[in-house]
Amino acid sequence: MGVSAKQVAGKAIFEPVIQFDMDIKAFLSAWFHCDHIATYLARMISHNRSDSVRHSNLFSSAFNELLEVTFRTRHSGGDLACKVSRKGATDRIELTFPCTQDERQFYENVVSHAADPDTQERYLSSVSGDVAPSREVVLLELAVNYNATLQLGQADADMITLLVDLSLEEMPH
């Protein structure tokens, strides 16, 4: 049975699909956690999409990028919490993880840049360099190539919540 959007005061809300919590130290202990978690979650949430294989591949790629950004946190205490919710064709990834004040400022800047009209130019300029992709480039890539919407949610002082809305079924083939 598929997840359908419920109405609250006439407005559709995101319905929870799957969630997990993990000690950040355990997550940071091995790089392969990013790929394994992304692949598993993508398969779990894509089974009822019109093209489940395509959706799973796109979701896994996008989610893996988000986990790799999270993997680069400099804060090693606390939990990584992930919740995937759905409203119609849109999947929302909600990642809450420990961060320093400098990292919080970084995420605030990237989220504001991702909504700018020149995001694509900024992204293309960033990827044309010879250096490895930065966290900013990865997040801008989600906005440009996956048409993702990035937001920050409420979290404790030493935590951050990154909200990423993906409408993968609406992407051109």
N, C-alpha and C positions, 0 to 999 in steps of 0.2 A: 504494500500500500504506500503510495507517495505521500509526501508531506505537502500539505496545502497551507496557504497563508490564512491565518485567522484575522478577524476584524476586531479592533478595539476602537470604539468611538468612531466607526466608519473608516478607520485607517488600518491598512494591512500591517502586520507585525512579523518580525522574523521568528520562525519556529525553530527550536533546537533540533539538531540532527545527531550530532555526536560531540563528545567532549572528553578531555583527559587532563590530568595534572601530573607533573613529573618534577622531581627534585632537579633544580638547575645544575647541580654538580654532576648528577647522573647523565643528564643531557649533554653537558659540556665534555664528558669523559671520552666521547668518541664521535668523530665527524660523521660516520655512517648513520648515526641516529636520524639525521636530517632526511636522508633519502628513504630510509625504512619507514619512518613515520609518515612522510608525504605520500609514498606509494600506498600504504595501508589505508590512510584516510581517504585518498582519492578513489580507491576501489569501493570503499564503504558508502561514500556519498553519491557515487555516479551510477549506481545500478539502475535507477529509475529515470535516467535522462534519455532523451530521444536517440542520441548516439553515445552510449555509455563509454565506449572505448575512447572516443575523441575527448569527451568530457573528462574522463579519468586522466588521460595524458596531459591535457592542458592544466587541470587542477593540480596534478602532481608536480608539474614543472613550476607553476606559480607558487605553490605552497612550499616546495623545497627551497626556493629563493628566499621566502620569508623566514623559514627556519634557519637558513644559513646566516641571514642578517642577525637573527636572535643569537645564534651560536657565537657571534663576535662580541657579545656583551662582556664588559669588564667587571661585572658584579657577580660573584660566585656564591651568593647566599640566597635562599628562597626557592620558589617554585616557578616553573613554566606552566602556565595554564592555557589551554587551547579549547575554544568552542567554535564549532561550525554550525551556523544557522541558515535557514533558507526562507526566502519570501519570493514565491513564484520562480522566475528564471534566475534570480540572484542568490548566490551563496555568499555568506558573510563569514570571514575568518576573523576571530577575535583572539589575539595573542596577548597575554599578560605575562610580563617577565621582569626580573630585577634590572635596574639600570642606575647609573650615576646621574648626577645633575647635569653634567656635560652631555651625556648621551640623551637625556630628556630634551635638552636644547637642540641637539642634532635632529631628533625625530620631529620636533615642532617645526624646524626650518624645512626639512624635506617634505613634510605633509603640506606646508603652505606652498612650496615650489611645485608640488605635483598638481596643484589646482591652477597654476598660472597658465595663461595662453601660450607662453613660449616653452612649455615643458618639453615638447618634442625636439625643439632646437637645442635646448640645454642637454637633453639626453643624447642626441646624436653627436654633439660636440664632445661630451664626456666619453663616449665609447670609441671615438676616433683616436684617442691617445694610446700609447703603448703600455700603460700600466694596467694591472689587474683591476677588475671592476670593484669600485668602492660600494659601501652600503648604500650611499645616495644613488648611484647609478642603478643598482639592483632595484631599489624602490621606484625610481623614475621609470625603469623598464616595465614594471607592472602597470603603471599608469598609462604608458604609451602603447605597449604591445598587447596588453591584456585589457585595456580600457578599464582598469581598476580604479575605484574610488578609495582614497586613503583618508583615514580620520584617526584622531587620538581620542580615547575614551578616558573615563575617570579611573584612577588607580591611586594606591598609597604613595607616600612621598618617595620611597625607594623602588617603586615599581612603575611600569608604563603599560598601557593597553593600546595596542595597535589594531585598528579595525580596517579590514580590506574587503570591499565588496566586489565580487566578480560575477559578471553575467556572461559566462562562457558559451552558453547555447546561442546567444545573440551575436557572437563574433562571426564575421564572414569566414567561410571555409577556405 
